[in-house]
Amino acid sequence: MLNNYLQQDNWKELLGIEEGPTKEQNREIAQLLFDLYVTEQKKRLVQYRDKEGKALYRTEEAGKGYLKNARYVITTADLVKHVQGKAVYGIFAGKELSKFLCFDIDYGSWEKSEKWARRIINSLLRHGIKREHIHLSFSGKKGFHIDLFFEQATSMKIMKAFYEHIVMDIEGDKHKIEFRPTNMQGVKLPLSLHQGTLVATYFVPNDTFDFLRGPLTDAKRNIAYLQKAKENRINTHSFIDMCRKLTPSINAIAVEHKHISQTEKLLTHAKANLANTFQSVEDKLEYCKQLLLSRKLAYKGSRHNATLLIGQYLRELGNTQEQTTSEVKAFITEAYTNDRNKLGEDTTF
């Protein structure tokens, strides 16, 4: 019934959707999607439509095939195409970290998938996840995605253990409620058109599942929804603490992750400075590119901010902690050699 409803010629009018998002609105939606979802920029999932009208997927990577000259394949420019319906992209996690956890639900029919989505939401609420932290979206065919966004990229091991705990709690089927994203298995982003059904994918109220009375499908609603989702992201350390109390396996992983918490407490002031300096993720990305290219600091007294930003950037690209530490040390050593005047007089190596 839902598909029939959305495929009517006047479905936008029936749903009260505004026509023609502006370029600025599409850009803002793309930026918000990037901030909430994107950890790995060098690989993407692409959904496309074959000659028979079936939706298929392929993985594309920077530096390979027709993208051999590309450094990144998930940018805000790519996501603008996604929200315009000109492409349908999915994203992958980094090797160790992800900005979000997705329960990818497909029980073969919209009705069954809704039933299990409600069970997951109820379980999350019982485990202390607030309703405003739970983001439900319709996949465009017969399933749902339930996303949890985090303030910082978070350990995949902890997310996976938490996912397994929730699925076990509701006695669900891990083949029909899948853990996404991973570094090898991507997940389709919302707010585009499913290429098999040509039906919009969009956020749905997680309490009523009410598709017909105001689904979040027009530009203004999407922007407002995503802005609120960004403001209400789950605190990473609170999540880890909550997981530590669940099972011995999660507790062991949380202890392993503890050093990240200790380190980040020392960087609070630097992070506040960065937030005030850069207005968008792309600004930070461009700054990092210039630092790594020039191998010297941009201005005097910026060593702490530069090392923090480069470290975050490299980790979100999927580098291990050891690789990131090595690269940051190499950068600072070369920066000291290339432009000594931009480091304090008491700086030694």
FENGILIN-V55272 format. One record per pair of residues at least 4 apart in sequence whose C-alpha atoms are under 7 Angstrom apart, sorted by the first residue. I is the first residue (numbers start at 1). J is the second residue. Records with the same first field share a line. If there is no record, write none. Layout:
BEGIN
I: J, J
END
This chain:
BEGIN
1: 5
2: 6
3: 7
4: 8
5: 11
6: 11, 199
7: 11
10: 14
11: 15
12: 16, 17
13: 17
15: 212, 214
17: 217, 218
18: 218
21: 25, 26, 219
22: 26
23: 27
24: 28
25: 29, 219
26: 30, 80, 83
27: 31, 80
28: 32
29: 33, 223
30: 34, 76, 79, 80, 83
31: 35, 76
32: 36, 226
33: 37
34: 38, 76
36: 99, 149, 230
37: 99, 100
38: 91, 99
39: 93, 94, 98, 99, 316, 317
40: 92, 93, 94, 316, 317, 318
41: 72, 73, 74, 317
42: 61, 62, 71, 72, 73, 74
43: 60, 61, 62, 73, 92
44: 59, 60, 61, 73, 74, 89, 90, 91, 92
45: 57, 58, 59, 60, 89, 90, 91, 186
46: 57, 58, 59, 88, 89, 90
47: 55, 56, 57, 58, 88, 89, 195
48: 55, 56, 57, 195
49: 53, 54, 55, 56, 195, 196
50: 54, 55
53: 196
54: 196
55: 195, 196
61: 67, 73
62: 67, 68, 70, 71, 72, 73
63: 67, 68, 69, 70, 71
64: 68
74: 78
75: 79
76: 80
77: 81
78: 82
79: 83
80: 84
81: 85, 86, 87
82: 86, 87, 88, 89, 192
83: 191, 192
85: 192, 193
88: 192
89: 188, 189
90: 186, 187, 188, 189
91: 186, 187, 188
92: 181, 182, 183, 184, 185, 186, 187
93: 97, 98, 181, 182, 183
94: 98, 183, 316, 317, 318
95: 183, 318
96: 155, 156, 318
97: 153, 154, 155, 156, 316
98: 153, 154, 155, 156
99: 149, 150, 152, 153, 154
100: 147, 148, 149, 150
101: 147, 148, 149, 159, 180, 181
102: 145, 146, 147, 148, 179, 180, 181
103: 145, 146, 147, 177, 178, 179, 180
104: 144, 145, 146, 177, 178, 179, 180
105: 113, 117, 143, 144, 145, 176, 177, 178
106: 113, 142, 143, 144, 176, 177
107: 112, 113, 176
108: 142
109: 113, 142
110: 114, 142, 143
111: 115
112: 116
113: 117, 143, 144
114: 118
115: 119
116: 120
117: 121
118: 122
119: 123, 170
120: 124, 170
121: 125
122: 126
123: 127, 166
124: 128, 129
125: 129, 130, 131
129: 133
130: 134
133: 148, 232, 233, 234
134: 146, 147, 148
135: 146, 147, 148, 206
136: 144, 145, 146, 147, 203, 204, 205, 206
137: 144, 145, 146, 190, 201, 202, 203, 204
138: 143, 144, 145, 201, 202, 203, 204
139: 143, 144, 145, 201
140: 194, 197, 199, 200, 201
141: 197
149: 233, 234
150: 233, 234, 235, 236
151: 233, 234, 235, 236
152: 236
154: 236
155: 159
156: 160
157: 161, 253
158: 162, 250, 253, 254
159: 163
160: 164, 179
161: 165, 250
162: 166, 243
163: 167, 179
164: 168
165: 169
166: 170
167: 171, 172, 174
168: 172
173: 177
174: 178
180: 185, 186, 187
181: 185, 186, 187
182: 186
190: 201, 202
191: 200, 201, 202
192: 200, 201
193: 198, 199, 200, 201
194: 198, 199, 200, 201
202: 216, 217
203: 215, 216
204: 209, 210, 211, 215, 216
205: 209, 210
210: 215
211: 215
216: 221, 222
217: 221, 222
218: 222
219: 223
220: 224
221: 225
222: 226
223: 227
224: 228
225: 229
226: 230
227: 231
228: 232
229: 233
235: 239
236: 240
237: 241, 261
238: 242
239: 243
240: 244, 254
241: 245
243: 250, 251
244: 250, 251, 254
245: 251
246: 250
247: 251
248: 252
249: 253
250: 254
251: 255
252: 256
253: 257
254: 258
258: 262
259: 263
260: 264
261: 265
263: 267
264: 268
267: 271
268: 272
269: 273
270: 274, 305
271: 275
272: 276
273: 277
274: 278, 305
278: 283, 284
279: 283
280: 284
281: 285
282: 286
283: 287
284: 288
285: 289
286: 290
287: 291
288: 292, 310
289: 293
290: 294
291: 295, 296, 297, 298
295: 331, 334, 335
296: 334, 335, 338, 339
297: 302, 303, 335, 342
299: 342
300: 342, 343
301: 342, 343, 344
302: 306
303: 307, 343
304: 308
305: 309
306: 310
307: 311, 328
308: 312
309: 313
310: 314, 328
311: 315, 324, 328
312: 316
313: 317
314: 318, 319, 324
315: 319, 320, 324
319: 323, 324
320: 324
321: 325
322: 326
323: 327
324: 328
325: 329
326: 330
327: 331
328: 332
329: 333
330: 334
331: 335
332: 336
333: 337
334: 338
335: 339
336: 340, 343
343: 347
END
